[in-house]
Amino acid sequence: MTEPLEKRLEKAMAELQAAQEAVARTERELRQASFAVLSSDRAVRASVGPQGELTGIEFLENKYRDMSPQELAASVLEAANAARVKMNRHVMKAMAPFAEPSSNVPELRGFELDWERIFGPEVLRDDDEDKERGGQAAPAWRDALGEDGED
């Protein structure tokens, strides 16, 4: 026995309204989001805004004074890129519920997003925080300088 069309439309409209309200809340939250990340050498902190734009660079504890220009540049790039990826992942997590199909209205299938195309392939790689818990990977800035991280 199927549900009457009028009842199904009523459910669909209620779900659509709830989704619109949730999207509006998520957009407001995302407009306020920011992330700051330290470089692996702890010399630089980079901050990004809601669209992944660089909003701040801090040079910590005067470490930059003992760094070559290439080392400092690598630290800045590492921290800025890590902060941007962190923001992109935050956006993905916040938007994920809207891509899911509706459990109440099977006709509302959700939508597919190509996160790799939107943010680049690094956003789909394992989170660096997960790596740090399991094992240490060589920081990207050391690779850029041809160093293996050993003193």
C-alpha positions as CSV (number, residue, x, y, z in Angstrom):
1,M,0.0,0.0,0.0
2,T,1.5,3.3,-1.1
3,E,1.2,6.6,0.6
4,P,-1.1,9.2,-1.1
5,L,0.7,11.6,-3.3
6,E,-0.5,14.6,-1.3
7,K,1.1,13.1,1.9
8,R,4.4,12.4,0.1
9,L,4.5,16.0,-1.3
10,E,3.9,17.3,2.2
11,K,6.8,15.3,3.6
12,A,9.0,16.3,0.7
13,M,8.2,20.0,1.3
14,A,8.9,19.7,5.0
15,E,12.2,18.0,4.3
16,L,13.1,20.7,1.7
17,Q,12.3,23.5,4.2
18,A,14.4,21.7,6.9
19,A,17.3,21.3,4.5
20,Q,17.1,25.0,3.5
21,E,17.3,26.0,7.1
22,A,20.2,23.7,7.8
23,V,22.1,25.0,4.7
24,A,21.5,28.6,5.9
25,R,22.9,27.7,9.4
26,T,25.9,25.9,7.9
27,E,26.6,28.8,5.6
28,R,26.6,31.2,8.6
29,E,28.9,28.9,10.5
30,L,31.3,28.5,7.6
31,R,31.5,32.3,7.1
32,Q,32.9,32.6,10.6
33,A,35.3,29.7,10.4
34,S,39.1,30.0,10.5
35,F,42.0,27.7,11.1
36,A,45.5,28.3,12.2
37,V,48.3,25.7,11.8
38,L,51.9,25.5,13.0
39,S,54.6,24.4,10.6
40,S,56.3,21.2,11.7
41,D,59.4,23.1,12.8
42,R,57.1,25.3,14.9
43,A,58.6,28.4,13.4
44,V,55.5,29.7,11.6
45,R,51.7,29.8,12.3
46,A,49.5,30.5,9.3
47,S,45.8,31.3,9.5
48,V,43.2,31.0,6.8
49,G,39.7,32.3,6.5
50,P,36.4,30.7,5.4
51,Q,37.4,30.5,1.7
52,G,40.9,29.2,2.5
53,E,42.4,32.6,2.0
54,L,45.5,33.4,4.0
55,T,44.6,35.8,6.8
56,G,47.7,35.8,8.9
57,I,51.3,34.7,9.3
58,E,53.1,34.7,12.6
59,F,56.8,34.0,13.0
60,L,57.2,32.3,16.4
61,E,60.0,32.7,19.0
62,N,62.3,34.5,16.5
63,K,63.2,31.1,15.0
64,Y,63.2,32.8,11.6
65,R,66.4,34.6,12.5
66,D,68.3,31.3,12.3
67,M,66.6,30.1,9.1
68,S,67.7,30.4,5.6
69,P,65.3,32.2,3.2
70,Q,64.5,28.8,1.6
71,E,63.8,27.2,5.0
72,L,61.5,30.1,6.1
73,A,59.7,30.1,2.8
74,A,59.2,26.3,3.1
75,S,57.8,26.7,6.6
76,V,55.4,29.4,5.5
77,L,54.1,27.4,2.6
78,E,53.8,24.2,4.7
79,A,51.7,26.0,7.4
80,A,49.6,27.9,4.9
81,N,48.8,24.8,2.9
82,A,48.0,22.7,6.0
83,A,45.6,25.4,7.2
84,R,43.9,25.6,3.8
85,V,43.5,21.8,3.7
86,K,42.1,21.8,7.2
87,M,39.5,24.5,6.2
88,N,38.6,22.5,3.1
89,R,38.1,19.3,5.1
90,H,35.9,21.3,7.5
91,V,33.8,22.5,4.6
92,M,33.5,18.9,3.3
93,K,32.3,17.7,6.7
94,A,29.9,20.5,7.2
95,M,28.3,20.0,3.7
96,A,28.3,16.1,3.8
97,P,24.8,15.8,5.2
98,F,23.4,17.7,2.3
99,A,24.9,15.3,-0.2
100,E,23.2,12.3,1.5
101,P,19.9,10.9,0.2
102,S,16.8,11.6,2.2
103,S,15.7,8.8,4.5
104,N,12.1,10.1,4.6
105,V,11.6,10.9,0.9
106,P,13.4,8.4,-1.3
107,E,12.9,10.6,-4.4
108,L,15.3,13.2,-2.8
109,R,18.6,11.5,-3.6
110,G,21.0,14.2,-2.4
111,F,23.8,15.4,-4.7
112,E,27.3,14.3,-5.6
113,L,30.2,16.6,-5.1
114,D,33.6,16.1,-6.6
115,W,35.7,17.3,-3.6
116,E,38.9,16.5,-5.4
117,R,37.9,18.8,-8.3
118,I,36.8,21.5,-6.0
119,F,39.7,21.5,-3.5
120,G,42.4,19.4,-5.1
121,P,43.6,15.9,-4.4
122,E,45.2,16.6,-1.0
123,V,41.9,17.1,0.7
124,L,41.1,13.4,0.2
125,R,44.4,12.2,1.6
126,D,44.6,11.0,5.2
127,D,44.4,13.7,7.7
128,D,47.8,14.7,9.1
129,E,46.5,14.6,12.6
130,D,45.7,10.9,12.1
131,K,49.2,10.3,10.7
132,E,50.8,11.9,13.8
133,R,48.9,9.6,16.1
134,G,50.1,6.5,14.2
135,G,53.5,7.4,13.0
136,Q,55.7,10.3,11.9
137,A,55.8,11.2,8.2
138,A,58.6,13.4,7.0
139,P,57.4,17.1,6.8
140,A,56.9,18.4,3.3
141,W,59.2,21.3,3.9
142,R,62.1,18.9,4.5
143,D,61.4,17.1,1.2
144,A,61.5,20.5,-0.5
145,L,64.9,21.2,0.9
146,G,66.2,17.7,0.2
147,E,66.5,16.9,3.9
148,D,65.5,13.6,5.6
149,G,64.7,15.2,9.0
150,E,67.6,13.7,10.8
151,D,70.2,15.8,12.6
